[in-house]
């Protein structure tokens, strides 16, 4: 995912206030932090971090807690109306949380290499193209955040991942010749990771189900299916089952239209001059 909106940072005092309200409601309902975590499929440390104001309470969890703890919408209202200053907006935080915890992830991109597969130099070059421009501190902060997200690729038990990328992306000279070649080599290495399928949609394909733009599909540990879409006007979090189903069908069609994973490795080999 390439963040399209200016990041915003949460007001820490407001986070602590919402956390304190959550703690009070939890205790009144007779839950320990561990028991509450088990009830909402979260770990005990996450519950503790939210209650202490070290981690934001996200809208979907706030809504679940309001129902479980009978707080009548109090927690969701607190999250929705929380004042913010310079940090990721809630929808982006929600996406990144689900990305870290996902058991399956499917990503289509037709503009750049997917963020989870970008080298540091490539990510920095992409961020430098932003209009209006980020300042140097923002570029470095965002580059580091994007690279940090890639730890899920090296996990002992990584999610099942599928990536489909339109072939012209591989021919763009983003960042210069060295950055492009290093990015191609990195993609070739990623293509060998267990549980990861990398496919390219060839330039001469007669059909293309992704003309409306890039999107990502996620499956959470409790088997909820979610999606995230991007456009020139920003990004959108999609949780409506009907809308997610449409994107899932598009992705299934794209997989049938794209080169196979083995053919895609061959394309990278040719571009790298290895074959």
C-alpha positions as CSV (number, residue, x, y, z in Angstrom):
1,X,0.0,0.0,0.0
2,X,1.3,3.5,-0.9
3,X,-0.1,6.0,1.6
4,X,-1.9,8.8,-0.3
5,X,-2.9,11.1,2.5
6,X,-0.9,13.3,4.8
7,X,-0.2,11.4,8.0
8,X,-1.6,12.6,11.3
9,X,-0.6,11.9,14.8
10,X,-3.1,11.2,17.5
11,X,-3.6,13.5,20.5
12,X,-2.0,11.4,23.2
13,X,-4.2,12.8,26.0
14,X,-7.3,11.8,24.0
15,X,-5.9,8.3,23.4
16,X,-5.3,8.0,27.2
17,X,-8.8,9.2,27.9
18,X,-10.4,6.6,25.6
19,X,-8.1,4.0,27.0
20,X,-9.2,4.9,30.5
21,X,-12.9,4.7,29.5
22,X,-12.2,1.3,28.0
23,X,-10.5,0.1,31.2
24,X,-13.3,1.3,33.4
25,X,-15.9,-0.4,31.2
26,X,-13.9,-3.6,31.1
27,X,-13.6,-3.8,34.9
28,X,-17.3,-3.0,35.3
29,X,-18.2,-5.9,33.0
30,X,-15.9,-8.2,35.0
31,X,-13.3,-8.9,32.4
32,X,-9.6,-9.2,32.9
33,X,-7.3,-7.9,30.1
34,X,-6.6,-11.5,29.0
35,X,-10.3,-12.5,29.1
36,X,-11.3,-9.4,27.1
37,X,-8.6,-10.1,24.6
38,X,-9.7,-13.7,24.1
39,X,-13.3,-12.4,23.6
40,X,-12.4,-10.0,20.8
41,X,-9.5,-12.1,19.3
42,X,-6.8,-9.8,20.5
43,X,-3.8,-10.5,22.7
44,X,-3.5,-9.3,26.3
45,X,-0.6,-6.9,25.4
46,X,-2.8,-5.1,22.8
47,X,-5.6,-4.6,25.3
48,X,-3.1,-3.2,27.9
49,X,-1.4,-0.9,25.3
50,X,-4.8,0.6,24.3
51,X,-5.9,1.1,27.9
52,X,-2.5,2.9,28.7
53,X,-2.8,5.1,25.7
54,X,0.2,3.7,23.9
55,X,-1.8,2.3,21.0
56,X,-4.9,3.7,19.3
57,X,-8.2,2.0,19.7
58,X,-9.4,1.4,16.1
59,X,-13.0,1.8,15.0
60,X,-13.8,-1.8,14.3
61,X,-12.6,-2.9,17.7
62,X,-14.3,0.0,19.4
63,X,-17.6,-1.0,17.9
64,X,-17.1,-4.6,19.0
65,X,-16.2,-3.5,22.5
66,X,-19.2,-1.2,22.7
67,X,-21.5,-4.2,22.1
68,X,-19.6,-6.6,24.4
69,X,-19.2,-4.1,27.3
70,X,-22.6,-2.5,26.8
71,X,-21.1,1.0,26.6
72,X,-23.8,2.2,24.1
73,X,-21.4,3.6,21.5
74,X,-19.2,5.6,23.9
75,X,-15.9,4.1,22.8
76,X,-16.7,4.4,19.0
77,X,-17.8,8.0,19.6
78,X,-14.5,8.7,21.4
79,X,-12.4,7.2,18.6
80,X,-14.4,8.9,15.8
81,X,-14.1,12.4,17.4
82,X,-10.5,12.1,18.7
83,X,-8.5,15.2,17.8
84,X,-5.5,14.4,15.6
85,X,-2.2,16.0,14.6
86,X,0.3,14.6,12.2
87,X,0.1,10.8,12.0
88,X,-1.6,8.1,9.9
89,X,-5.4,8.6,9.6
90,X,-7.5,5.9,11.2
91,X,-8.3,4.1,8.0
92,X,-4.5,3.7,7.3
93,X,-3.7,2.6,10.8
94,X,-6.6,0.1,10.6
95,X,-5.2,-1.3,7.4
96,X,-1.6,-1.6,8.7
97,X,-2.8,-3.4,11.8
98,X,-4.8,-5.9,9.7
99,X,-1.8,-6.3,7.4
100,X,0.5,-7.2,10.3
101,X,-2.0,-9.8,11.5
102,X,-3.3,-11.1,8.2
103,X,-3.3,-14.8,7.4
104,X,-3.7,-14.2,3.7
105,X,-3.0,-11.1,1.5
106,X,-3.6,-10.6,-2.2
107,X,-2.3,-7.4,-3.9
108,X,-2.8,-6.0,-7.4
109,X,-0.9,-3.0,-8.6
110,X,-0.6,-1.4,-12.0
111,X,1.4,1.8,-11.2
112,X,4.3,0.8,-9.0
113,X,5.8,-2.3,-7.3
114,X,3.6,-3.2,-4.3
115,X,4.9,-1.5,-1.1
116,X,5.7,-4.8,0.6
117,X,8.0,-5.8,-2.2
118,X,9.8,-2.4,-2.6
119,X,13.5,-2.0,-1.9
120,X,14.5,1.0,0.3
121,X,15.9,2.9,-2.7
122,X,12.8,2.3,-4.8
123,X,10.5,3.3,-2.0
124,X,12.4,6.5,-1.5
125,X,12.3,7.3,-5.2
126,X,8.5,6.7,-5.4
127,X,7.9,9.0,-2.4
128,X,10.1,11.7,-4.0
129,X,7.6,11.8,-6.9
130,X,4.7,12.9,-4.7
131,X,2.9,16.1,-5.6
132,X,2.9,18.3,-3.5
133,X,6.3,17.2,-2.5
134,X,7.2,15.7,0.9
135,X,10.1,17.4,2.7
136,X,13.2,15.3,3.3
137,X,12.3,14.3,6.9
138,X,8.9,13.1,5.8
139,X,10.5,11.1,2.9
140,X,12.9,9.4,5.3
141,X,10.2,8.7,7.9
142,X,7.8,7.2,5.3
143,X,10.5,5.2,3.7
144,X,11.5,3.6,7.0
145,X,7.9,2.9,7.8
146,X,7.4,1.2,4.5
147,X,10.5,-1.0,4.8
148,X,9.6,-1.9,8.4
149,X,6.2,-3.3,7.2
150,X,8.1,-5.9,5.2
151,X,9.0,-7.9,8.3
152,X,5.9,-10.0,7.7
153,X,7.7,-11.5,4.7
154,X,10.4,-13.0,6.9
155,X,8.1,-14.2,9.7
156,X,8.4,-17.8,10.9
157,X,4.8,-18.3,9.9
158,X,4.1,-15.6,7.3
159,X,0.7,-15.1,5.7
160,X,-0.1,-16.7,2.4
161,X,0.6,-13.9,-0.1
162,X,-0.2,-13.3,-3.8
163,X,0.9,-10.3,-5.8
164,X,-0.1,-9.4,-9.4
165,X,1.7,-6.5,-11.0
166,X,1.2,-5.1,-14.5
167,X,4.3,-5.7,-16.6
168,X,5.0,-2.0,-17.6
169,X,5.8,-1.3,-13.9
170,X,9.0,-3.4,-14.4
171,X,10.2,-1.2,-17.3
172,X,9.9,2.2,-15.5
173,X,13.2,3.6,-14.5
174,X,12.1,4.8,-11.0
175,X,15.2,5.9,-9.1
176,X,17.6,5.3,-12.0
177,X,19.1,2.2,-13.6
178,X,20.8,0.8,-10.4
179,X,17.6,1.2,-8.3
180,X,15.6,-0.4,-11.1
181,X,18.0,-3.4,-11.4
182,X,18.2,-3.8,-7.6
183,X,14.4,-3.8,-7.5
184,X,14.1,-6.4,-10.2
185,X,16.6,-8.6,-8.3
186,X,14.7,-8.1,-5.1
187,X,11.5,-9.2,-6.8
188,X,13.3,-12.3,-8.1
189,X,14.4,-13.2,-4.6
190,X,10.9,-12.6,-3.2
191,X,9.4,-14.9,-5.8
192,X,11.3,-17.8,-4.1
193,X,9.8,-17.1,-0.7
194,X,7.6,-19.9,0.7
195,X,3.9,-19.1,0.6
196,X,4.4,-16.2,-1.8
197,X,3.2,-16.1,-5.4
198,X,4.3,-13.3,-7.7
199,X,2.7,-12.9,-11.1
200,X,2.9,-10.3,-13.8
201,X,0.1,-9.2,-16.1
202,X,1.7,-9.1,-19.5
203,X,1.6,-6.0,-21.7
204,X,0.0,-7.9,-24.6
205,X,-2.7,-9.6,-22.5
206,X,-6.0,-9.2,-24.4
207,X,-8.1,-9.0,-21.2
208,X,-7.5,-7.0,-18.0
209,X,-9.8,-7.1,-14.9
210,X,-7.8,-4.5,-13.1
211,X,-8.5,-1.4,-15.2
212,X,-10.2,0.4,-12.3
213,X,-6.9,0.5,-10.4
214,X,-4.9,-1.2,-7.6
215,X,-6.4,-2.9,-4.6
216,X,-5.5,-5.3,-1.8
217,X,-7.5,-8.1,-0.2
218,X,-6.9,-9.3,3.4
219,X,-8.1,-12.2,5.5
220,X,-7.9,-11.7,9.2
221,X,-7.2,-14.4,11.8
222,X,-10.9,-14.7,12.5
223,X,-11.5,-15.1,8.8
224,X,-13.0,-11.7,8.1
225,X,-12.5,-10.6,4.5
226,X,-11.5,-7.0,3.9
227,X,-10.2,-4.9,1.1
228,X,-8.3,-1.6,0.5
229,X,-8.4,0.4,-2.7
230,X,-6.3,3.3,-4.0
231,X,-6.9,6.1,-6.5
232,X,-5.7,9.6,-7.3
233,X,-8.0,11.1,-4.7
234,X,-6.9,8.9,-1.9
235,X,-7.4,5.4,-0.4
236,X,-10.5,3.7,0.8
237,X,-11.0,0.9,3.4
238,X,-13.6,-1.6,2.3
239,X,-15.4,-3.9,4.7
240,X,-18.9,-4.3,3.1
241,X,-19.1,-8.0,2.1
242,X,-20.7,-7.3,-1.2
243,X,-17.9,-4.8,-2.2
244,X,-15.2,-7.1,-1.0
245,X,-16.7,-10.0,-3.0
246,X,-16.6,-7.9,-6.2
247,X,-12.9,-7.2,-5.7
248,X,-12.2,-10.9,-4.9
249,X,-13.8,-11.9,-8.1
250,X,-11.7,-9.3,-10.0
251,X,-8.6,-10.7,-8.4
252,X,-9.5,-14.3,-9.3
253,X,-9.9,-13.1,-12.9
254,X,-6.6,-11.3,-12.8
255,X,-4.8,-14.5,-11.6
256,X,-6.2,-16.3,-14.6
257,X,-5.1,-13.6,-17.0
258,X,-1.6,-13.1,-15.6
259,X,1.5,-15.1,-16.4
260,X,2.0,-18.1,-14.1
261,X,4.4,-17.7,-11.2
262,X,7.0,-19.8,-13.1
263,X,6.6,-17.7,-16.3
264,X,6.8,-14.6,-14.1
265,X,10.2,-15.7,-12.7
266,X,11.3,-16.2,-16.3
267,X,10.3,-12.7,-17.2
268,X,12.4,-11.3,-14.4
269,X,15.3,-13.5,-15.4
270,X,15.1,-12.1,-19.0
271,X,15.0,-8.5,-17.7
272,X,18.0,-9.2,-15.5
273,X,19.9,-10.8,-18.3
274,X,20.2,-14.1,-16.5
275,X,18.5,-16.0,-19.4
